[in-house]
Every structure is written in structure tokens, then in C-alpha cells.
Amino acid sequence: MLKLIFRQIVRHWKGLLPILILWIVGGIWIVKNRNTILTTLARAAISPPKPGEQDEDKALGILHRHEDAVKEVRLDLMQKACSSIPLKYHGDPDLLKPHWLERYKNWNLQTNLEIPPGPEDVVEPSQYWRENRNAVIAVLKDSIDATVYAYEIFPGNSSRKETIIVAHLVEKYARAACLDSIPMLVYGDYIEYLEANARNKILAVNKNFEFEYPAKIDQDLFILEFLKTNGNYADALRRFGGGAIPQSRSACKGRDYRLACISFPEAQDALRKLAYISPSAELPALFLSLGRLHLLKDETDHFRRSANYFSGATFDHATEKEGRAGLIHAFLGLDRKDLAFEQLQQLSLLFQDKGRTDIEFRELARVVLTKIGRMKDADCYADLSDLPVGGRTHCETLNLK
């Protein structure tokens, strides 16, 4: 049989050769583009709603798949375990385990504070996390799948009284599974949905909206104005950031998935949108965040922008100290030592002891005084020896003038 097949191949090789080449080339192309092909097929199979629209019933059905499996799981303990499990550790793992008293107080399944935990209630962090991880990840996958169909599930005619924000569920399960990068992506999609939904509502009222406002920036501002009263939108923008802006680029490490550490343009865009829709009382804190964000770029233009934002933060008593400290960093980046010193003088007046016992102020004072050539005065801020228990007369009477 094999000889017969071989003879037929030899006889008809001219006709088979193009087919063989086609299969080889096609196979290489399929292997290289397999992810795109599979994604296209998956999207064609699931038929998601159009942008800004939802299918709440399908989303709710997906969320119910495995939810019973985690009803008894303490997600807060699992999330706490994430911070106690190091990313890389090659030493003795027993050294990382909490002692029995710490487990008794902080690692027990008893939620009623009036009832002391029994032996069966006390757990070991990493073991409890491993035992429940698979169940939590299964529910996490369901939550992510549900976002294909809906981000907000309203009570409607059901017995449920509260709206389900699916992105909140994703965040809860992702934090418990130590997958902190996932919530940021989901909140980014949730923001896009809310903006698309707002556009649809505007178009339903004014079909000529896109003709009356042809510029994208005008359309975006109109949409932001529409979303000003939507608390879910403001909340999504805050959660999208993943936390406070770090003080420096070196602070972005480990499991730190703050947006400022990953994508400067998106972090800036989110903060600007938040500043536009927020009440005036919240603006100084947002200016502070924007100033810190631009400091991370370490470029002249960004130092200028940073100084402008920090100036806005100095008009509120709650943010004035941090605003003036930020201005000092910005002016030093611009090599404006004179302006940095002026801010240092202003900052010293905000402390009862003129900043002599504040660690951050002392560091700033040492740097600024060194830059302007006042080495003897800068030395007073190198440690705490100039305080009343010390013995430096010059430092005890030092005045920033």
C-alpha cells in the first residue's frame, strides 16, 4: 500500500507540490496569527452587545455559575494573605508564618467579635489562600466574562434591591487571588462603557449632536458634563488609578499596579476627567496628584506643569504643606534654586516648630540649602543633633532668611 502511494506521489508530484507549498505557508501563517484567529472566532460566537449597551440577563446568568463555591470563603483574609506572600523568597518559608497569637487575633474565621475563635477557626495565611484560590479564580473568570454583556445590573423586576457593579466584583475576587493588575483593566473598560452609554443617551435626545460638535474634544467635554452627576463614573475613575500617585518612579515596584507606574498618558487623562467632574472642594487634592504625576517624568516641560498644579494645591489648608513641598521639588528640577528656597521659607511657617522635627522638611531643607551654598546651615538638617537635647548653638538659633 505504501509503495502504491509513493508511486502515485512520484507520478503526480507536479500537481501535489503547489498544494504542499500552500499548506506549509498557510500553516506558518495560522501559527503566527493563532491568537488573533481564536479571538475573532470567540467574538463571533459570543455576540456581545453594541458599545454602551448591555444584556443584563446574560451577565447575571454568568455571575451565578460558581458564586455558591465562595459564599463561605473569607475574601478579606485571602487579600491580606497576598501582602504576606513575597514575590521572590528563597529562605525558610516557616520564618514568614505568623506566630500563634497573631493567627488567633488576625487569622481566624470567626466574624463575631463577642465569640472567641475556636481551634478550627484559626488558619494559616498561605495554606488558606492555596485551599481557596481555585474557587476564587473560577468566580473571577465568571465576573470577567459577565463584563462582556454588562457592567451594571439593575434590580429591575427581581427581588434584588441593589445595583450590581460587575467591576466591583472583579476587583474583590482579583485582590483575593493576588491578581492586582486585573481590576485596573476592567475599570478602564467600565469607564469606556459609561462614556459610550452617555453618548448614546445624548444622541437619543439630539440626533444632530455629532454634526453640531464635530471636534472630538468638544464631544468629550459634553459627555463629561453629562456624567458629572454619575457617582459610579467618578468612582470608576478613582479606582482605575489603582491608588495614590507615588512619590518617585522608584516607588513603582513589586505588586504595585498603580496606573501612574504603568501608563502616564492614561493616568493623566483619568485625573483630568476627575478634576473636570469633581466639586471645587476636591480640586486641591487632585491638583496635588497631577503635580506628583508630572514629577515622575523628570523633564523640563513636566516640571513646569508640575509647578502649576502644585501651586493650585497650596490654596487649601489641607494640601498646602504637600503642595509647597511639591513646588520645591519642581523648582529644583527647573534649577530655580531661588524659588525653591522661597517655598522652603513659606513651608517652615506651616509647622509649629518651623519644621525642625519633620523628617520630610529636614530632607528638603538640607537639599535646598546645599544647592544655594549654605553648607553650614544645611548641616543642621543632616540629623537631629540641633534639637534641644543636642549641643549645636548655631543650629538651635538658625533662622531661614
C-alpha positions as CSV (number, residue, x, y, z in Angstrom):
1,M,0.0,0.0,0.0
2,L,2.8,2.4,1.0
3,K,4.6,1.6,-2.3
4,L,1.5,2.4,-4.3
5,I,1.0,5.7,-2.5
6,F,4.7,6.6,-3.1
7,R,4.4,5.8,-6.8
8,Q,1.3,8.0,-7.1
9,I,3.1,10.8,-5.4
10,V,6.1,10.5,-7.8
11,R,3.8,10.3,-10.8
12,H,1.8,13.4,-9.8
13,W,4.4,15.4,-7.9
14,K,4.0,18.5,-10.1
15,G,0.3,18.8,-9.1
16,L,1.0,18.0,-5.4
17,L,3.9,20.4,-5.0
18,P,1.8,23.6,-5.1
19,I,-0.7,22.1,-2.6
20,L,2.2,21.2,-0.3
21,I,3.7,24.7,-0.5
22,L,0.3,26.2,0.1
23,W,-0.2,24.0,3.2
24,I,3.3,25.0,4.6
25,V,2.8,28.7,4.0
26,G,-0.8,28.5,5.4
27,G,0.3,26.6,8.4
28,I,3.0,29.1,9.2
29,W,0.5,32.0,8.9
30,I,-2.0,30.2,11.1
31,V,0.6,29.5,13.8
32,K,1.7,33.1,13.8
33,N,-1.8,34.6,13.9
34,R,-3.4,31.9,16.0
35,N,-4.3,34.3,18.9
36,T,-6.0,36.8,16.5
37,I,-7.9,34.0,14.8
38,L,-9.1,32.5,18.0
39,T,-10.1,35.9,19.4
40,T,-12.1,36.7,16.2
41,L,-13.9,33.3,16.4
42,A,-14.6,33.8,20.1
43,R,-16.1,37.3,19.5
44,A,-18.2,35.9,16.6
45,A,-19.5,33.2,18.9
46,I,-20.5,35.3,21.9
47,S,-22.3,38.2,20.1
48,P,-21.6,40.9,22.7
49,P,-23.9,44.0,22.9
50,K,-23.0,47.1,21.0
51,P,-20.8,49.8,22.7
52,G,-22.8,51.4,25.6
53,E,-25.5,48.7,25.6
54,Q,-26.0,45.8,27.9
55,D,-27.6,42.3,28.2
56,E,-28.1,42.2,31.9
57,D,-29.9,38.8,32.0
58,K,-26.9,37.0,30.3
59,A,-24.4,38.8,32.6
60,L,-26.5,37.7,35.7
61,G,-26.6,34.1,34.5
62,I,-22.9,34.0,34.2
63,L,-22.3,35.5,37.6
64,H,-24.5,32.8,39.2
65,R,-22.3,29.9,37.8
66,H,-19.9,29.4,40.7
67,E,-20.9,32.0,43.3
68,D,-22.1,29.4,45.8
69,A,-18.5,28.0,45.9
70,V,-17.1,31.2,47.5
71,K,-20.0,32.1,49.8
72,E,-18.1,30.8,52.9
73,V,-14.7,32.0,51.7
74,R,-13.2,34.9,53.7
75,L,-12.0,37.0,50.8
76,D,-10.6,39.7,53.2
77,L,-8.3,37.1,54.7
78,M,-7.2,35.9,51.2
79,Q,-6.4,39.5,50.2
80,K,-4.5,40.0,53.4
81,A,-2.5,36.9,52.7
82,C,-1.4,38.4,49.4
83,S,0.7,41.0,51.2
84,S,2.2,38.3,53.4
85,I,3.3,36.1,50.5
86,P,6.5,37.6,49.0
87,L,7.1,37.7,45.2
88,K,10.5,36.1,45.5
89,Y,11.9,34.5,48.6
90,H,14.5,31.7,48.7
91,G,14.8,31.4,52.5
92,D,13.0,29.3,55.1
93,P,9.2,29.8,54.5
94,D,8.5,28.9,58.1
95,L,10.1,32.2,59.1
96,L,7.3,34.0,57.3
97,K,4.5,32.3,59.1
98,P,2.7,34.3,61.8
99,H,3.0,33.0,65.3
100,W,0.0,31.5,67.1
101,L,-1.1,34.7,68.9
102,E,-1.1,36.7,65.6
103,R,-3.1,33.9,63.9
104,Y,-5.5,33.8,66.8
105,K,-6.2,37.6,66.6
106,N,-5.9,38.3,62.9
107,W,-6.3,35.0,61.0
108,N,-9.4,33.4,62.3
109,L,-12.7,32.7,60.5
110,Q,-14.9,34.0,63.4
111,T,-16.6,37.2,62.3
112,N,-18.5,37.7,65.6
113,L,-16.1,39.7,67.9
114,E,-18.0,38.6,71.0
115,I,-17.3,35.0,70.4
116,P,-13.7,33.9,70.8
117,P,-12.3,31.8,67.9
118,G,-12.1,28.0,68.3
119,P,-9.1,25.9,67.2
120,E,-11.0,25.1,63.9
121,D,-11.4,28.8,63.2
122,V,-7.7,29.7,63.3
123,V,-6.0,29.4,59.9
124,E,-2.5,29.7,58.4
125,P,-2.4,32.5,55.7
126,S,-0.7,30.8,52.8
127,Q,-2.5,27.5,53.3
128,Y,-5.9,29.1,53.5
129,W,-5.1,31.1,50.3
130,R,-4.0,28.0,48.4
131,E,-7.0,26.0,49.5
132,N,-9.5,28.6,48.2
133,R,-7.6,30.0,45.2
134,N,-9.1,27.8,42.6
135,A,-12.7,28.5,43.7
136,V,-12.0,32.3,43.7
137,I,-10.3,32.3,40.3
138,A,-13.3,30.4,38.9
139,V,-15.7,33.1,40.1
140,L,-13.2,35.8,39.0
141,K,-13.4,34.3,35.4
142,D,-17.2,34.4,35.6
143,S,-17.1,38.0,36.7
144,I,-14.8,39.0,33.8
145,D,-16.9,37.0,31.3
146,A,-20.0,38.9,32.6
147,T,-18.5,42.2,31.7
148,V,-18.8,41.2,28.1
149,Y,-22.5,41.6,28.5
150,A,-23.0,44.2,31.3
151,Y,-21.1,46.4,33.7
152,E,-24.2,47.4,35.7
153,I,-27.0,45.1,36.6
154,F,-30.0,47.0,37.9
155,P,-32.7,45.5,40.2
156,G,-35.5,45.6,37.6
157,N,-38.4,43.3,38.5
158,S,-36.3,40.9,40.6
159,S,-36.2,40.7,44.4
160,R,-32.7,42.3,44.4
161,K,-32.7,45.8,45.9
162,E,-29.2,47.0,45.0
163,T,-27.5,47.6,41.7
164,I,-24.6,45.2,40.9
165,I,-21.4,46.9,39.7
166,V,-19.7,44.0,38.0
167,A,-16.3,45.7,38.0
168,H,-16.5,45.8,41.9
169,L,-17.0,42.0,41.9
170,V,-14.0,41.6,39.6
171,E,-11.9,43.8,41.9
172,K,-13.0,41.9,45.0
173,Y,-12.1,38.4,43.6
174,A,-8.9,39.6,41.8
175,R,-7.5,41.1,45.0
176,A,-8.2,37.9,46.9
177,A,-6.4,35.9,44.2
178,C,-3.4,38.3,44.3
179,L,-4.1,39.4,40.6
180,D,-4.0,43.1,41.3
181,S,-3.4,44.1,37.6
182,I,-6.9,42.9,36.5
183,P,-9.1,45.5,38.3
184,M,-7.3,48.3,36.5
185,L,-8.1,46.8,33.1
186,V,-11.7,46.2,34.0
187,Y,-12.3,49.7,35.4
188,G,-10.7,51.1,32.2
189,D,-13.3,49.2,30.2
190,Y,-16.1,50.2,32.6
191,I,-15.2,53.9,32.1
192,E,-15.4,53.4,28.3
193,Y,-18.8,51.8,28.7
194,L,-20.1,54.7,30.8
195,E,-18.9,57.2,28.3
196,A,-20.4,55.2,25.4
197,N,-23.7,54.9,27.2
198,A,-23.7,58.7,27.9
199,R,-23.1,59.3,24.2
200,N,-26.0,57.0,23.3
201,K,-28.3,58.9,25.7
202,I,-27.2,62.3,24.3
203,L,-27.8,61.1,20.7
204,A,-31.2,59.8,21.6
205,V,-32.2,63.3,22.7
206,N,-30.2,65.2,20.0
207,K,-29.6,63.2,16.8
208,N,-27.5,66.1,15.4
209,F,-25.1,66.1,18.3
210,E,-22.1,64.9,16.2
211,F,-22.8,67.5,13.5
212,E,-23.2,70.3,16.0
213,Y,-20.0,69.3,17.8
214,P,-17.7,67.8,15.1
215,A,-14.5,68.2,17.2
216,K,-13.8,65.2,19.4
217,I,-12.6,67.5,22.3
218,D,-16.0,69.3,22.3
219,Q,-17.9,66.0,22.2
220,D,-15.8,64.6,25.1
221,L,-16.4,67.7,27.2
222,F,-20.1,67.4,26.5
223,I,-20.1,63.8,27.6
224,L,-18.1,64.7,30.8
225,E,-20.7,67.4,31.6
226,F,-23.4,64.7,31.2
227,L,-21.6,62.4,33.6
228,K,-20.9,65.0,36.3
229,T,-23.7,63.7,38.4
230,N,-22.9,60.0,37.9
231,G,-21.2,58.8,41.1
232,N,-20.3,55.5,39.5
233,Y,-18.2,57.3,36.8
234,A,-16.2,59.3,39.4
235,D,-15.7,56.2,41.5
236,A,-14.5,54.2,38.4
237,L,-12.0,56.9,37.6
238,R,-10.6,56.8,41.1
239,R,-10.4,53.0,41.2
240,F,-8.8,53.0,37.7
241,G,-5.8,54.8,39.1
242,G,-5.1,52.0,41.5
243,G,-4.1,54.2,44.4
244,A,-2.2,57.4,45.3
245,I,0.4,58.8,42.9
246,P,3.8,57.5,44.1
247,Q,6.4,60.0,45.3
248,S,9.0,58.7,42.8
249,R,9.4,56.3,40.0
250,S,11.5,54.0,42.3
251,A,8.3,53.5,44.4
252,C,6.8,51.5,41.5
253,K,7.8,48.0,42.3
254,G,6.6,44.6,43.3
255,R,2.8,44.2,43.2
256,D,2.4,48.0,42.7
257,Y,-0.1,48.2,39.8
258,R,-0.9,51.9,40.1
259,L,-1.8,53.4,36.8
260,A,0.9,56.2,37.2
261,C,3.5,53.5,37.3
262,I,2.3,51.8,34.1
263,S,0.8,54.4,31.8
264,F,1.4,58.2,32.2
265,P,-1.0,59.3,29.5
266,E,-3.9,57.2,30.8
267,A,-3.2,58.3,34.4
268,Q,-3.1,62.0,33.3
269,D,-6.3,61.6,31.3
270,A,-8.2,59.9,34.2
271,L,-7.1,62.7,36.7
272,R,-8.1,65.5,34.3
273,K,-11.5,63.9,33.8
274,L,-11.9,63.6,37.5
275,A,-10.9,67.2,38.0
276,Y,-13.5,68.3,35.5
277,I,-16.4,66.5,37.1
278,S,-15.4,66.9,40.8
279,P,-16.7,69.7,43.1
280,S,-14.4,72.6,43.8
281,A,-13.6,71.3,47.3
282,E,-11.9,68.3,45.8
283,L,-9.7,70.1,43.3
284,P,-6.7,70.9,45.5
285,A,-6.2,67.2,46.2
286,L,-6.5,66.4,42.5
287,F,-4.0,69.2,41.7
288,L,-1.6,67.6,44.2
289,S,-2.0,64.3,42.4
290,L,-1.5,65.8,39.0
291,G,1.6,67.7,40.2
292,R,3.1,64.4,41.6
293,L,2.3,62.6,38.4
294,H,4.3,65.2,36.3
295,L,7.2,65.0,38.7
296,L,7.6,61.3,37.6
297,K,8.6,62.3,34.1
298,D,11.8,64.2,35.1
299,E,11.6,66.6,32.1
300,T,11.7,70.4,32.0
301,D,8.2,70.7,30.5
302,H,6.7,68.4,33.0
303,F,8.5,70.2,35.9
304,R,6.7,73.4,34.7
305,R,3.3,71.7,34.6
306,S,4.0,70.1,38.0
307,A,4.7,73.6,39.5
308,N,1.4,74.9,38.1
309,Y,-0.6,72.1,39.6
310,F,1.2,72.3,43.0
311,S,0.5,76.0,43.1
312,G,-3.2,75.1,42.9
313,A,-2.8,72.8,45.8
314,T,-1.4,75.5,48.1
315,F,-4.7,77.4,48.2
316,D,-6.2,74.8,50.5
317,H,-5.1,74.4,54.1
318,A,-5.4,70.6,53.9
319,T,-3.0,70.3,51.0
320,E,-0.8,73.4,51.4
321,K,2.1,71.6,53.1
322,E,2.3,68.9,50.5
323,G,1.8,71.5,47.7
324,R,4.7,73.6,48.8
325,A,6.9,70.6,49.3
326,G,6.0,69.6,45.7
327,L,6.8,73.1,44.5
328,I,10.3,72.8,46.0
329,H,10.9,69.5,44.0
330,A,9.5,71.1,40.8
331,F,11.7,74.3,41.2
332,L,14.8,72.2,41.9
333,G,14.0,70.2,38.7
334,L,13.9,73.5,36.8
335,D,17.1,74.6,38.5
336,R,15.3,77.6,40.1
337,K,17.1,77.4,43.5
338,D,15.8,80.9,44.5
339,L,12.2,79.9,44.1
340,A,12.8,76.6,45.9
341,F,14.3,78.5,48.8
342,E,11.3,80.9,48.9
343,Q,8.9,77.9,49.1
344,L,11.1,76.4,51.9
345,Q,10.7,79.6,53.9
346,Q,6.9,79.5,53.4
347,L,6.8,75.8,54.3
348,S,8.7,76.3,57.5
349,L,5.9,78.7,58.7
350,L,3.3,76.0,58.4
351,F,4.9,74.0,61.2
352,Q,4.7,74.9,64.9
353,D,8.5,74.2,65.3
354,K,9.3,75.6,61.8
355,G,9.7,72.0,60.5
356,R,12.7,71.1,62.7
357,T,11.2,67.8,63.8
358,D,9.6,66.9,60.5
359,I,11.6,64.3,58.6
360,E,10.5,65.3,55.1
361,F,11.0,69.0,55.8
362,R,14.5,68.4,57.1
363,E,15.4,66.5,54.0
364,L,14.1,69.3,51.7
365,A,15.9,71.9,53.8
366,R,19.2,70.1,53.6
367,V,18.9,69.7,49.8
368,V,17.8,73.3,49.1
369,L,20.4,74.9,51.5
370,T,23.1,72.8,49.9
371,K,22.1,73.9,46.4
372,I,22.3,77.6,47.4
373,G,25.7,77.1,49.0
374,R,24.7,77.4,52.7
375,M,26.6,74.3,53.7
376,K,26.9,75.1,57.4
377,D,23.1,75.7,57.7
378,A,22.4,72.5,55.6
379,D,24.5,70.5,58.0
380,C,22.0,71.4,60.8
381,Y,19.4,69.4,58.9
382,A,21.6,66.3,58.3
383,D,20.5,64.7,61.6
384,L,18.6,65.6,64.8
385,S,21.6,66.9,66.7
386,D,20.5,70.5,66.6
387,L,17.4,69.8,68.7
388,P,17.3,70.9,72.4
389,V,18.9,67.6,73.5
390,G,21.8,68.3,71.2
391,G,24.6,70.8,71.5
392,R,24.9,72.9,68.3
393,T,24.3,76.6,69.3
394,H,24.4,77.7,65.6
395,C,21.7,75.2,64.6
396,E,19.5,75.9,67.7
397,T,19.3,79.6,66.6
398,L,19.2,79.0,62.9
399,N,16.5,81.0,61.0
400,L,15.7,80.5,57.4
401,K,16.2,84.0,55.9
